């Protein structure tokens, strides 16, 4: 691993959501009075665009009524009617999901619903290594062999023009229930249910599983089945998919996750319940939160698709007993351990490459063709390289299909860029390309790989400062533990609604020491603006601090206030994300 020199702090460009503190003061004081909450919480709410007491109550107390009805998704009613016809005629249906947690969960929800309605449903989950990104041509072959004339693509398909055409040529109708970025032209002849076909969706950027969930809910309502029971049963699964797919926790995603999360430990789905029990923290009394999904449950589900067969994860969610669920979960946990091992080895190897370790400050898009990468881990490898270099990164691994040799790739960026737009000039060199603004998948034929790389090199990309978005500057200190604990009311945290973060100061660095097994973290003692002392912790920040730890210097810090519990005592601590010395 290249030796990294200590970097000047701050590492980020700080921006404040609160644009005018004097204008916002009247609003947050009004909210604090109406809600009887702390000024700190009220000010955070105002910094996030909440202006009245009623808006604050809606945000802090999500209700099922905030989740939009199925018919709010364009095309969904047409898809529903076609599936109702299939159910009335006991028609066989193939549900084509995706290899990640979102696509697996969406496929399972729709599959279970169709079976309940009388359809002969069959799940097809593509392999990253064999089929790659998007609707798989092999799924069409499988449908033809099974005599299936209706295929539903969940969490994929909106960019799969050739496969949709192949299906139609084989006499197979295609329904697409997707949420990915819309291409310039949609697949011809398919029924498409997509939140953004008619423009911006009022509920925000929802998960693919949410589209499938709403389609299944519409089927339940239309047939007079227990739609309330369906909603309660499957909402927790949609909450998992929403977090796993890093959807913004705004709009209707907030009530989906806020209402779905608490129901997971007592879920009526054995596999989901066991997944929580098997991935939970050591504390048996711990209350489930969004981090348990993002860092516990979701990686286990995703590991199956990353390492080979996503259907293992589907089998867990389809389990009918806790005993069978535990057996499958142990297999998934072993797969996830192997995933972590290979991922660490891959990152360690790739960051030694000359184009990574010795790139100049003006280096552009990073494209790595890696013959040794595990196909399911190239997205994580790309994310790791983005973190290391700050450059949009595409990692490609070799493979083949019925038409010969190819490269399947995954691309990530640090934020600020829209990959769909950034990569549009090279799209002609790729056989498949699609995804989201910050993450995309692609396939390039072997004979076009050099043209693809040259085209990427010609893209005019310039680095922009990494931005750290903070709620506001705090020139005082929290009054007590309760004031910090109250910030938990803004949960669930994640994309679009991060943990409250502040610029804080002026501070005096009273002490510091290096901590962690490899000395990667730094612990500091901070003299607050009011003279009180606070402990601070900077994870993975020790290499960026000056050799003397900054002791004796004044600073402003950016980060989170947290409650540290140790030996029965709770105290306010500051988690340092960045620091600026005077």
Secondary structure as the mmCIF struct_conf table of DSSP 4:
data_model
#
loop_
_struct_conf.conf_type_id
_struct_conf.id
_struct_conf.beg_label_comp_id
_struct_conf.beg_label_asym_id
_struct_conf.beg_label_seq_id
_struct_conf.end_label_comp_id
_struct_conf.end_label_asym_id
_struct_conf.end_label_seq_id
HELX_LH_PP_P HELX_LH_PP_P1 UNK A 2 UNK A 8
BEND BEND1 UNK A 9 UNK A 9
HELX_LH_PP_P HELX_LH_PP_P2 UNK A 10 UNK A 10
BEND BEND2 UNK A 12 UNK A 12
STRN STRN1 UNK A 13 UNK A 16
BEND BEND3 UNK A 17 UNK A 17
BEND BEND4 UNK A 19 UNK A 19
HELX_RH_AL_P HELX_RH_AL_P1 UNK A 21 UNK A 35
TURN_TY1_P TURN_TY1_P1 UNK A 36 UNK A 36
HELX_RH_AL_P HELX_RH_AL_P2 UNK A 39 UNK A 47
TURN_TY1_P TURN_TY1_P2 UNK A 48 UNK A 49
BEND BEND5 UNK A 52 UNK A 52
HELX_RH_AL_P HELX_RH_AL_P3 UNK A 53 UNK A 60
BEND BEND6 UNK A 61 UNK A 61
HELX_RH_3T_P HELX_RH_3T_P1 UNK A 64 UNK A 66
BEND BEND7 UNK A 67 UNK A 67
HELX_LH_PP_P HELX_LH_PP_P3 UNK A 68 UNK A 69
HELX_RH_3T_P HELX_RH_3T_P2 UNK A 70 UNK A 72
BEND BEND8 UNK A 73 UNK A 73
TURN_TY1_P TURN_TY1_P3 UNK A 74 UNK A 75
HELX_RH_AL_P HELX_RH_AL_P4 UNK A 76 UNK A 88
TURN_TY1_P TURN_TY1_P4 UNK A 89 UNK A 90
STRN STRN2 UNK A 92 UNK A 96
BEND BEND9 UNK A 99 UNK A 100
HELX_RH_AL_P HELX_RH_AL_P5 UNK A 101 UNK A 117
TURN_TY1_P TURN_TY1_P5 UNK A 118 UNK A 118
STRN STRN3 UNK A 120 UNK A 124
TURN_TY1_P TURN_TY1_P6 UNK A 128 UNK A 131
BEND BEND10 UNK A 133 UNK A 135
HELX_RH_AL_P HELX_RH_AL_P6 UNK A 137 UNK A 146
TURN_TY1_P TURN_TY1_P7 UNK A 147 UNK A 147
STRN STRN4 UNK A 150 UNK A 154
BEND BEND11 UNK A 155 UNK A 155
TURN_TY1_P TURN_TY1_P8 UNK A 158 UNK A 159
HELX_RH_AL_P HELX_RH_AL_P7 UNK A 161 UNK A 169
TURN_TY1_P TURN_TY1_P9 UNK A 170 UNK A 171
STRN STRN5 UNK A 173 UNK A 178
BEND BEND12 UNK A 180 UNK A 180
HELX_LH_PP_P HELX_LH_PP_P4 UNK A 181 UNK A 183
BEND BEND13 UNK A 184 UNK A 185
HELX_LH_PP_P HELX_LH_PP_P5 UNK A 186 UNK A 187
TURN_TY1_P TURN_TY1_P10 UNK A 188 UNK A 189
STRN STRN6 UNK A 191 UNK A 194
TURN_TY1_P TURN_TY1_P11 UNK A 195 UNK A 198
BEND BEND14 UNK A 199 UNK A 200
TURN_TY1_P TURN_TY1_P12 UNK A 202 UNK A 203
BEND BEND15 UNK A 205 UNK A 205
HELX_RH_AL_P HELX_RH_AL_P8 UNK A 208 UNK A 222
TURN_TY1_P TURN_TY1_P13 UNK A 223 UNK A 224
HELX_RH_AL_P HELX_RH_AL_P9 UNK A 227 UNK A 244
TURN_TY1_P TURN_TY1_P14 UNK A 245 UNK A 246
BEND BEND16 UNK A 249 UNK A 250
TURN_TY1_P TURN_TY1_P15 UNK A 251 UNK A 251
HELX_RH_AL_P HELX_RH_AL_P10 UNK A 252 UNK A 261
TURN_TY1_P TURN_TY1_P16 UNK A 262 UNK A 263
BEND BEND17 UNK A 264 UNK A 264
TURN_TY1_P TURN_TY1_P17 UNK A 265 UNK A 266
BEND BEND18 UNK A 268 UNK A 269
HELX_RH_AL_P HELX_RH_AL_P11 UNK A 270 UNK A 279
BEND BEND19 UNK A 282 UNK A 282
TURN_TY1_P TURN_TY1_P18 UNK A 284 UNK A 285
HELX_LH_PP_P HELX_LH_PP_P6 UNK A 286 UNK A 288
HELX_RH_AL_P HELX_RH_AL_P12 UNK A 290 UNK A 292
HELX_RH_PI_P HELX_RH_PI_P1 UNK A 293 UNK A 297
HELX_RH_AL_P HELX_RH_AL_P13 UNK A 298 UNK A 307
BEND BEND20 UNK A 308 UNK A 308
TURN_TY1_P TURN_TY1_P19 UNK A 310 UNK A 310
HELX_RH_AL_P HELX_RH_AL_P14 UNK A 311 UNK A 318
BEND BEND21 UNK A 320 UNK A 321
HELX_RH_AL_P HELX_RH_AL_P15 UNK A 322 UNK A 350
TURN_TY1_P TURN_TY1_P20 UNK A 351 UNK A 352
BEND BEND22 UNK A 353 UNK A 353
HELX_RH_AL_P HELX_RH_AL_P16 UNK A 354 UNK A 357
TURN_TY1_P TURN_TY1_P21 UNK A 358 UNK A 358
TURN_TY1_P TURN_TY1_P22 UNK A 361 UNK A 362
STRN STRN7 UNK A 366 UNK A 369
TURN_TY1_P TURN_TY1_P23 UNK A 371 UNK A 372
HELX_RH_3T_P HELX_RH_3T_P3 UNK A 375 UNK A 377
HELX_RH_AL_P HELX_RH_AL_P17 UNK A 378 UNK A 389
BEND BEND23 UNK A 391 UNK A 391
STRN STRN8 UNK A 393 UNK A 401
TURN_TY1_P TURN_TY1_P24 UNK A 402 UNK A 403
STRN STRN9 UNK A 404 UNK A 412
BEND BEND24 UNK A 415 UNK A 416
HELX_RH_AL_P HELX_RH_AL_P18 UNK A 419 UNK A 422
TURN_TY1_P TURN_TY1_P25 UNK A 423 UNK A 423
HELX_RH_3T_P HELX_RH_3T_P4 UNK A 424 UNK A 429
BEND BEND25 UNK A 431 UNK A 431
STRN STRN10 UNK A 432 UNK A 435
BEND BEND26 UNK A 437 UNK A 438
STRN STRN11 UNK A 439 UNK A 445
HELX_RH_3T_P HELX_RH_3T_P5 UNK A 446 UNK A 448
HELX_RH_AL_P HELX_RH_AL_P19 UNK A 449 UNK A 457
TURN_TY1_P TURN_TY1_P26 UNK A 458 UNK A 458
BEND BEND27 UNK A 459 UNK A 459
HELX_LH_PP_P HELX_LH_PP_P7 UNK A 465 UNK A 466
STRN STRN12 UNK A 467 UNK A 470
BEND BEND28 UNK A 471 UNK A 471
STRN STRN13 UNK A 472 UNK A 474
BEND BEND29 UNK A 475 UNK A 476
BEND BEND30 UNK A 479 UNK A 480
HELX_RH_AL_P HELX_RH_AL_P20 UNK A 481 UNK A 485
HELX_RH_3T_P HELX_RH_3T_P6 UNK A 486 UNK A 490
HELX_LH_PP_P HELX_LH_PP_P8 UNK A 491 UNK A 491
BEND BEND31 UNK A 492 UNK A 492
HELX_LH_PP_P HELX_LH_PP_P9 UNK A 493 UNK A 493
STRN STRN14 UNK A 494 UNK A 494
TURN_TY1_P TURN_TY1_P27 UNK A 495 UNK A 496
STRN STRN15 UNK A 497 UNK A 497
HELX_LH_PP_P HELX_LH_PP_P10 UNK A 498 UNK A 500
STRN STRN16 UNK A 502 UNK A 515
BEND BEND32 UNK A 516 UNK A 516
TURN_TY1_P TURN_TY1_P28 UNK A 517 UNK A 518
BEND BEND33 UNK A 519 UNK A 519
STRN STRN17 UNK A 521 UNK A 527
TURN_TY1_P TURN_TY1_P29 UNK A 529 UNK A 530
BEND BEND34 UNK A 531 UNK A 531
STRN STRN18 UNK A 533 UNK A 538
TURN_TY1_P TURN_TY1_P30 UNK A 539 UNK A 540
HELX_RH_3T_P HELX_RH_3T_P7 UNK A 542 UNK A 544
BEND BEND35 UNK A 545 UNK A 545
TURN_TY1_P TURN_TY1_P31 UNK A 547 UNK A 552
STRN STRN19 UNK A 554 UNK A 566
TURN_TY1_P TURN_TY1_P32 UNK A 567 UNK A 568
STRN STRN20 UNK A 569 UNK A 581
#
